[in-house]
């Protein structure tokens, strides 16, 4: 998945959950929606940061290794989030 796709997906999810939180009448539902919105905002920021580092210092072998590890960590975090979401259904 390209960085542009990752960032746009995160942005769409953030906006959706933010709107749900803002327009919810239930405090508990609004809190859960805000947690999800912050998750997507954090993930979006991380993808943008990694892309910026990759563009600035992507030629260095050590940097490439660290970027790959960071992307793997983000994928794990996303997988854990999806598992938690599926448990809640």
N, CA, C and O atoms as a Tinker XYZ file with bonds, in Angstrom:
   356  protein
     1  N      0.849000   -1.170000    0.000000    73     2
     2  CA     0.000000    0.000000    0.000000    64     1     3
     3  C      0.897000    1.237000    0.000000    63     2     4     5
     4  O      1.839000    1.330000    0.787000    81     3
     5  N      0.601000    2.169000   -0.874000    73     3     6
     6  CA     1.427000    3.365000   -0.976000    64     5     7
     7  C      1.185000    4.294000    0.215000    63     6     8     9
     8  O      0.168000    4.206000    0.902000    81     7
     9  N      2.133000    5.168000    0.432000    73     7    10
    10  CA     2.023000    6.117000    1.540000    64     9    11
    11  C      0.816000    7.036000    1.352000    63    10    12    13
    12  O      0.122000    7.362000    2.315000    81    11
    13  N      0.572000    7.444000    0.128000    73    11    14
    14  CA    -0.572000    8.321000   -0.147000    64    13    15
    15  C     -1.873000    7.615000    0.226000    63    14    16    17
    16  O     -2.763000    8.221000    0.823000    81    15
    17  N     -1.981000    6.340000   -0.125000    73    15    18
    18  CA    -3.176000    5.563000    0.211000    64    17    19
    19  C     -3.311000    5.403000    1.716000    63    18    20    21
    20  O     -4.409000    5.522000    2.260000    81    19
    21  N     -2.199000    5.133000    2.391000    73    19    22
    22  CA    -2.223000    4.971000    3.842000    64    21    23
    23  C     -2.683000    6.256000    4.525000    63    22    24    25
    24  O     -3.528000    6.222000    5.420000    81    23
    25  N     -2.134000    7.369000    4.107000    73    23    26
    26  CA    -2.479000    8.655000    4.717000    64    25    27
    27  C     -3.935000    9.012000    4.431000    63    26    28    29
    28  O     -4.642000    9.483000    5.321000    81    27
    29  N     -4.385000    8.793000    3.204000    73    27    30
    30  CA    -5.776000    9.143000    2.886000    64    29    31
    31  C     -6.761000    8.238000    3.620000    63    30    32    33
    32  O     -7.822000    8.698000    4.043000    81    31
    33  N     -6.426000    6.961000    3.776000    73    31    34
    34  CA    -7.282000    6.050000    4.537000    64    33    35
    35  C     -7.371000    6.495000    5.989000    63    34    36    37
    36  O     -8.458000    6.545000    6.564000    81    35
    37  N     -6.235000    6.814000    6.574000    73    35    38
    38  CA    -6.218000    7.279000    7.963000    64    37    39
    39  C     -7.012000    8.576000    8.120000    63    38    40    41
    40  O     -7.731000    8.751000    9.104000    81    39
    41  N     -6.884000    9.478000    7.157000    73    39    42
    42  CA    -7.604000   10.748000    7.210000    64    41    43
    43  C     -9.112000   10.531000    7.140000    63    42    44    45
    44  O     -9.870000   11.143000    7.893000    81    43
    45  N     -9.542000    9.659000    6.235000    73    43    46
    46  CA   -10.975000    9.369000    6.112000    64    45    47
    47  C    -11.525000    8.766000    7.399000    63    46    48    49
    48  O    -12.593000    9.157000    7.871000    81    47
    49  N    -10.789000    7.812000    7.964000    73    47    50
    50  CA   -11.230000    7.170000    9.199000    64    49    51
    51  C    -11.269000    8.167000   10.357000    63    50    52    53
    52  O    -12.199000    8.156000   11.163000    81    51
    53  N    -10.258000    9.023000   10.431000    73    51    54
    54  CA   -10.224000   10.046000   11.482000    64    53    55
    55  C    -11.450000   10.956000   11.393000    63    54    56    57
    56  O    -12.120000   11.203000   12.395000    81    55
    57  N    -11.738000   11.450000   10.190000    73    55    58
    58  CA   -12.877000   12.354000   10.016000    64    57    59
    59  C    -14.188000   11.667000   10.383000    63    58    60    61
    60  O    -15.051000   12.269000   11.022000    81    59
    61  N    -14.335000   10.406000    9.979000    73    59    62
    62  CA   -15.561000    9.677000   10.274000    64    61    63
    63  C    -15.763000    9.535000   11.779000    63    62    64    65
    64  O    -16.850000    9.804000   12.291000    81    63
    65  N    -14.702000    9.105000   12.498000    73    63    66
    66  CA   -14.832000    8.897000   13.943000    64    65    67
    67  C    -14.971000   10.214000   14.691000    63    66    68    69
    68  O    -15.673000   10.284000   15.700000    81    67
    69  N    -14.310000   11.254000   14.205000    73    67    70
    70  CA   -14.442000   12.575000   14.834000    64    69    71
    71  C    -15.884000   13.065000   14.726000    63    70    72    73
    72  O    -16.453000   13.563000   15.698000    81    71
    73  N    -16.464000   12.922000   13.550000    73    71    74
    74  CA   -17.857000   13.340000   13.359000    64    73    75
    75  C    -18.808000   12.537000   14.236000    63    74    76    77
    76  O    -19.752000   13.085000   14.803000    81    75
    77  N    -18.554000   11.234000   14.343000    73    75    78
    78  CA   -19.403000   10.405000   15.208000    64    77    79
    79  C    -19.312000   10.875000   16.657000    63    78    80    81
    80  O    -20.315000   10.907000   17.370000    81    79
    81  N    -18.117000   11.234000   17.082000    73    79    82
    82  CA   -17.940000   11.705000   18.458000    64    81    83
    83  C    -18.642000   13.041000   18.682000    63    82    84    85
    84  O    -19.278000   13.250000   19.715000    81    83
    85  N    -18.525000   13.931000   17.723000    73    83    86
    86  CA   -19.121000   15.259000   17.870000    64    85    87
    87  C    -20.645000   15.236000   17.872000    63    86    88    89
    88  O    -21.281000   16.044000   18.548000    81    87
    89  N    -21.225000   14.315000   17.121000    73    87    90
    90  CA   -22.679000   14.304000   16.976000    64    89    91
    91  C    -23.365000   13.213000   17.789000    63    90    92    93
    92  O    -24.559000   12.969000   17.618000    81    91
    93  N    -22.622000   12.563000   18.663000    73    91    94
    94  CA   -23.207000   11.513000   19.491000    64    93    95
    95  C    -23.899000   12.126000   20.711000    63    94    96    97
    96  O    -23.405000   13.080000   21.312000    81    95
    97  N    -25.041000   11.561000   21.055000    73    95    98
    98  CA   -25.761000   12.006000   22.250000    64    97    99
    99  C    -25.368000   11.199000   23.481000    63    98   100   101
   100  O    -25.640000   11.602000   24.612000    81    99
   101  N    -24.732000   10.072000   23.255000    73    99   102
   102  CA   -24.313000    9.180000   24.330000    64   101   103
   103  C    -22.856000    9.472000   24.688000    63   102   104   105
   104  O    -21.987000    9.421000   23.818000    81   103
   105  N    -22.582000    9.772000   25.938000    73   103   106
   106  CA   -21.230000   10.128000   26.377000    64   105   107
   107  C    -20.262000    8.964000   26.172000    63   106   108   109
   108  O    -19.136000    9.165000   25.717000    81   107
   109  N    -20.696000    7.749000   26.505000    73   107   110
   110  CA   -19.829000    6.579000   26.351000    64   109   111
   111  C    -19.486000    6.349000   24.874000    63   110   112   113
   112  O    -18.331000    6.083000   24.540000    81   111
   113  N    -20.473000    6.450000   24.002000    73   111   114
   114  CA   -20.240000    6.261000   22.566000    64   113   115
   115  C    -19.325000    7.357000   22.019000    63   114   116   117
   116  O    -18.474000    7.090000   21.170000    81   115
   117  N    -19.496000    8.577000   22.500000    73   115   118
   118  CA   -18.641000    9.683000   22.065000    64   117   119
   119  C    -17.197000    9.452000   22.500000    63   118   120   121
   120  O    -16.261000    9.721000   21.747000    81   119
   121  N    -17.026000    8.953000   23.715000    73   119   122
   122  CA   -15.677000    8.669000   24.223000    64   121   123
   123  C    -14.990000    7.603000   23.381000    63   122   124   125
   124  O    -13.820000    7.749000   23.028000    81   123
   125  N    -15.710000    6.530000   23.055000    73   123   126
   126  CA   -15.140000    5.459000   22.234000    64   125   127
   127  C    -14.806000    5.973000   20.832000    63   126   128   129
   128  O    -13.778000    5.611000   20.260000    81   127
   129  N    -15.679000    6.816000   20.287000    73   127   130
   130  CA   -15.430000    7.374000   18.961000    64   129   131
   131  C    -14.203000    8.284000   18.977000    63   130   132   133
   132  O    -13.421000    8.288000   18.027000    81   131
   133  N    -14.033000    9.053000   20.050000    73   131   134
   134  CA   -12.845000    9.908000   20.171000    64   133   135
   135  C    -11.571000    9.086000   20.272000    63   134   136   137
   136  O    -10.548000    9.458000   19.697000    81   135
   137  N    -11.617000    7.974000   20.995000    73   135   138
   138  CA   -10.455000    7.090000   21.085000    64   137   139
   139  C    -10.063000    6.592000   19.700000    63   138   140   141
   140  O     -8.884000    6.563000   19.347000    81   139
   141  N    -11.060000    6.206000   18.929000    73   139   142
   142  CA   -10.784000    5.720000   17.573000    64   141   143
   143  C    -10.273000    6.846000   16.678000    63   142   144   145
   144  O     -9.376000    6.631000   15.863000    81   143
   145  N    -10.834000    8.032000   16.823000    73   143   146
   146  CA   -10.380000    9.174000   16.025000    64   145   147
   147  C     -8.920000    9.498000   16.333000    63   146   148   149
   148  O     -8.131000    9.740000   15.420000    81   147
   149  N     -8.562000    9.503000   17.610000    73   147   150
   150  CA    -7.177000    9.782000   17.986000    64   149   151
   151  C     -6.231000    8.697000   17.484000    63   150   152   153
   152  O     -5.100000    8.989000   17.094000    81   151
   153  N     -6.688000    7.450000   17.493000    73   151   154
   154  CA    -5.873000    6.361000   16.958000    64   153   155
   155  C     -5.533000    6.628000   15.492000    63   154   156   157
   156  O     -4.374000    6.526000   15.091000    81   155
   157  N     -6.546000    6.970000   14.697000    73   155   158
   158  CA    -6.321000    7.202000   13.271000    64   157   159
   159  C     -5.485000    8.449000   13.027000    63   158   160   161
   160  O     -4.692000    8.482000   12.086000    81   159
   161  N     -5.645000    9.478000   13.859000    73   159   162
   162  CA    -4.837000   10.680000   13.718000    64   161   163
   163  C     -3.367000   10.366000   14.033000    63   162   164   165
   164  O     -2.463000   10.830000   13.338000    81   163
   165  N     -3.143000    9.583000   15.075000    73   163   166
   166  CA    -1.783000    9.196000   15.448000    64   165   167
   167  C     -1.140000    8.351000   14.346000    63   166   168   169
   168  O      0.026000    8.553000   14.007000    81   167
   169  N     -1.891000    7.420000   13.797000    73   167   170
   170  CA    -1.376000    6.565000   12.733000    64   169   171
   171  C     -1.045000    7.389000   11.486000    63   170   172   173
   172  O     -0.023000    7.161000   10.839000    81   171
   173  N     -1.904000    8.334000   11.160000    73   171   174
   174  CA    -1.669000    9.209000   10.012000    64   173   175
   175  C     -0.380000   10.011000   10.202000    63   174   176   177
   176  O      0.432000   10.117000    9.284000    81   175
   177  N     -0.203000   10.565000   11.381000    73   175   178
   178  CA     1.004000   11.346000   11.672000    64   177   179
   179  C      2.257000   10.488000   11.556000    63   178   180   181
   180  O      3.284000   10.942000   11.052000    81   179
   181  N      2.169000    9.257000   12.020000    73   179   182
   182  CA     3.320000    8.354000   11.949000    64   181   183
   183  C      3.672000    8.033000   10.496000    63   182   184   185
   184  O      4.848000    8.024000   10.134000    81   183
   185  N      2.668000    7.769000    9.666000    73   183   186
   186  CA     2.932000    7.485000    8.250000    64   185   187
   187  C      3.541000    8.693000    7.548000    63   186   188   189
   188  O      4.445000    8.541000    6.726000    81   187
   189  N      3.057000    9.882000    7.860000    73   187   190
   190  CA     3.616000   11.096000    7.257000    64   189   191
   191  C      5.065000   11.283000    7.697000    63   190   192   193
   192  O      5.923000   11.623000    6.882000    81   191
   193  N      5.339000   11.065000    8.977000    73   191   194
   194  CA     6.706000   11.200000    9.486000    64   193   195
   195  C      7.645000   10.207000    8.800000    63   194   196   197
   196  O      8.734000   10.580000    8.363000    81   195
   197  N      7.225000    8.947000    8.706000    73   195   198
   198  CA     8.072000    7.937000    8.065000    64   197   199
   199  C      8.321000    8.273000    6.600000    63   198   200   201
   200  O      9.429000    8.085000    6.097000    81   199
   201  N      7.312000    8.760000    5.927000    73   199   202
   202  CA     7.479000    9.139000    4.525000    64   201   203
   203  C      8.472000   10.295000    4.394000    63   202   204   205
   204  O      9.299000   10.311000    3.482000    81   203
   205  N      8.386000   11.249000    5.299000    73   203   206
   206  CA     9.302000   12.388000    5.281000    64   205   207
   207  C     10.740000   11.934000    5.503000    63   206   208   209
   208  O     11.648000   12.381000    4.802000    81   207
   209  N     10.950000   11.056000    6.466000    73   207   210
   210  CA    12.298000   10.536000    6.728000    64   209   211
   211  C     12.799000    9.750000    5.526000    63   210   212   213
   212  O     13.963000    9.866000    5.141000    81   211
   213  N     11.925000    8.958000    4.940000    73   211   214
   214  CA    12.307000    8.156000    3.777000    64   213   215
   215  C     12.738000    9.048000    2.609000    63   214   216   217
   216  O     13.701000    8.733000    1.910000    81   215
   217  N     12.037000   10.142000    2.400000    73   215   218
   218  CA    12.388000   11.061000    1.320000    64   217   219
   219  C     13.690000   11.805000    1.625000    63   218   220   221
   220  O     14.465000   12.101000    0.716000    81   219
   221  N     13.927000   12.104000    2.891000    73   219   222
   222  CA    15.112000   12.877000    3.269000    64   221   223
   223  C     16.371000   12.021000    3.362000    63   222   224   225
   224  O     17.439000   12.436000    2.911000    81   223
   225  N     16.249000   10.821000    3.949000    73   223   226
   226  CA    17.437000   10.001000    4.208000    64   225   227
   227  C     17.260000    8.564000    3.739000    63   226   228   229
   228  O     17.855000    7.656000    4.318000    81   227
   229  N     16.472000    8.340000    2.726000    73   227   230
   230  CA    16.140000    6.992000    2.287000    64   229   231
   231  C     17.274000    6.203000    1.669000    63   230   232   233
   232  O     17.128000    4.996000    1.476000    81   231
   233  N     18.397000    6.823000    1.350000    73   231   234
   234  CA    19.498000    6.123000    0.692000    64   233   235
   235  C     20.375000    5.340000    1.659000    63   234   236   237
   236  O     21.033000    4.381000    1.255000    81   235
   237  N     20.393000    5.726000    2.904000    73   235   238
   238  CA    21.230000    5.087000    3.914000    64   237   239
   239  C     20.676000    3.702000    4.264000    63   238   240   241
   240  O     19.479000    3.548000    4.504000    81   239
   241  N     21.554000    2.700000    4.290000    73   239   242
   242  CA    21.132000    1.321000    4.555000    64   241   243
   243  C     20.550000    1.167000    5.963000    63   242   244   245
   244  O     19.547000    0.478000    6.147000    81   243
   245  N     21.166000    1.796000    6.939000    73   243   246
   246  CA    20.686000    1.723000    8.326000    64   245   247
   247  C     19.325000    2.409000    8.463000    63   246   248   249
   248  O     18.446000    1.921000    9.173000    81   247
   249  N     19.162000    3.527000    7.788000    73   247   250
   250  CA    17.878000    4.233000    7.820000    64   249   251
   251  C     16.781000    3.383000    7.203000    63   250   252   253
   252  O     15.667000    3.329000    7.724000    81   251
   253  N     17.090000    2.718000    6.095000    73   251   254
   254  CA    16.107000    1.837000    5.453000    64   253   255
   255  C     15.678000    0.724000    6.401000    63   254   256   257
   256  O     14.499000    0.376000    6.466000    81   255
   257  N     16.637000    0.169000    7.133000    73   255   258
   258  CA    16.327000   -0.905000    8.076000    64   257   259
   259  C     15.414000   -0.386000    9.191000    63   258   260   261
   260  O     14.439000   -1.043000    9.557000    81   259
   261  N     15.731000    0.777000    9.719000    73   259   262
   262  CA    14.912000    1.361000   10.789000    64   261   263
   263  C     13.519000    1.735000   10.289000    63   262   264   265
   264  O     12.535000    1.567000   11.009000    81   263
   265  N     13.433000    2.239000    9.064000    73   263   266
   266  CA    12.131000    2.571000    8.487000    64   265   267
   267  C     11.275000    1.324000    8.306000    63   266   268   269
   268  O     10.075000    1.341000    8.577000    81   267
   269  N     11.896000    0.251000    7.851000    73   267   270
   270  CA    11.172000   -1.005000    7.683000    64   269   271
   271  C     10.658000   -1.512000    9.026000    63   270   272   273
   272  O      9.527000   -1.989000    9.120000    81   271
   273  N     11.485000   -1.410000   10.062000    73   271   274
   274  CA    11.068000   -1.830000   11.403000    64   273   275
   275  C      9.918000   -0.958000   11.913000    63   274   276   277
   276  O      8.975000   -1.463000   12.521000    81   275
   277  N      9.998000    0.330000   11.669000    73   275   278
   278  CA     8.929000    1.236000   12.105000    64   277   279
   279  C      7.620000    0.933000   11.376000    63   278   280   281
   280  O      6.549000    0.959000   11.983000    81   279
   281  N      7.704000    0.649000   10.081000    73   279   282
   282  CA     6.500000    0.301000    9.320000    64   281   283
   283  C      5.909000   -1.011000    9.818000    63   282   284   285
   284  O      4.689000   -1.168000    9.872000    81   283
   285  N      6.772000   -1.946000   10.178000    73   283   286
   286  CA     6.308000   -3.214000   10.743000    64   285   287
   287  C      5.581000   -2.967000   12.064000    63   286   288   289
   288  O      4.529000   -3.557000   12.314000    81   287
   289  N      6.132000   -2.105000   12.901000    73   287   290
   290  CA     5.483000   -1.769000   14.176000    64   289   291
   291  C      4.116000   -1.117000   13.959000    63   290   292   293
   292  O      3.168000   -1.404000   14.690000    81   291
   293  N      4.015000   -0.246000   12.963000    73   291   294
   294  CA     2.726000    0.380000   12.658000    64   293   295
   295  C      1.717000   -0.658000   12.171000    63   294   296   297
   296  O      0.536000   -0.600000   12.515000    81   295
   297  N      2.190000   -1.599000   11.375000    73   295   298
   298  CA     1.298000   -2.662000   10.897000    64   297   299
   299  C      0.800000   -3.507000   12.056000    63   298   300   301
   300  O     -0.368000   -3.892000   12.088000    81   299
   301  N      1.672000   -3.797000   13.003000    73   299   302
   302  CA     1.264000   -4.559000   14.190000    64   301   303
   303  C      0.223000   -3.783000   14.995000    63   302   304   305
   304  O     -0.765000   -4.350000   15.460000    81   303
   305  N      0.455000   -2.498000   15.150000    73   303   306
   306  CA    -0.484000   -1.662000   15.902000    64   305   307
   307  C     -1.850000   -1.638000   15.214000    63   306   308   309
   308  O     -2.886000   -1.704000   15.876000    81   307
   309  N     -1.844000   -1.545000   13.901000    73   307   310
   310  CA    -3.093000   -1.552000   13.147000    64   309   311
   311  C     -3.795000   -2.900000   13.276000    63   310   312   313
   312  O     -5.018000   -2.953000   13.405000    81   311
   313  N     -3.032000   -3.985000   13.242000    73   311   314
   314  CA    -3.602000   -5.323000   13.405000    64   313   315
   315  C     -4.240000   -5.476000   14.778000    63   314   316   317
   316  O     -5.339000   -6.018000   14.889000    81   315
   317  N     -3.569000   -5.007000   15.822000    73   315   318
   318  CA    -4.130000   -5.068000   17.178000    64   317   319
   319  C     -5.418000   -4.250000   17.271000    63   318   320   321
   320  O     -6.386000   -4.676000   17.902000    81   319
   321  N     -5.425000   -3.090000   16.648000    73   319   322
   322  CA    -6.621000   -2.244000   16.657000    64   321   323
   323  C     -7.784000   -2.959000   15.966000    63   322   324   325
   324  O     -8.915000   -2.934000   16.451000    81   323
   325  N     -7.494000   -3.590000   14.841000    73   323   326
   326  CA    -8.552000   -4.293000   14.115000    64   325   327
   327  C     -9.085000   -5.476000   14.916000    63   326   328   329
   328  O    -10.286000   -5.743000   14.906000    81   327
   329  N     -8.196000   -6.184000   15.606000    73   327   330
   330  CA    -8.642000   -7.295000   16.457000    64   329   331
   331  C     -9.563000   -6.787000   17.562000    63   330   332   333
   332  O    -10.602000   -7.388000   17.835000    81   331
   333  N     -9.181000   -5.685000   18.195000    73   331   334
   334  CA   -10.010000   -5.099000   19.256000    64   333   335
   335  C    -11.363000   -4.641000   18.713000    63   334   336   337
   336  O    -12.392000   -4.796000   19.370000    81   335
   337  N    -11.346000   -4.084000   17.521000    73   335   338
   338  CA   -12.589000   -3.633000   16.900000    64   337   339
   339  C    -13.502000   -4.813000   16.599000    63   338   340   341
   340  O    -14.712000   -4.740000   16.814000    81   339
   341  N    -12.920000   -5.900000   16.102000    73   339   342
   342  CA   -13.724000   -7.088000   15.792000    64   341   343
   343  C    -14.300000   -7.723000   17.052000    63   342   344   345
   344  O    -15.405000   -8.265000   17.025000    81   343
   345  N    -13.559000   -7.660000   18.155000    73   343   346
   346  CA   -14.080000   -8.188000   19.421000    64   345   347
   347  C    -15.289000   -7.386000   19.883000    63   346   348   349
   348  O    -16.202000   -7.928000   20.507000    81   347
   349  N    -15.290000   -6.100000   19.577000    73   347   350
   350  CA   -16.373000   -5.229000   20.003000    64   349   351
   351  C    -17.653000   -5.374000   19.190000    63   350   352   353
   352  O    -18.700000   -4.842000   19.561000    81   351
   353  N    -17.561000   -6.092000   18.091000    73   351   354
   354  CA   -18.747000   -6.248000   17.224000    64   353   355
   355  C    -19.646000   -7.350000   17.728000    63   354   356
   356  O    -20.686000   -7.622000   17.127000    81   355
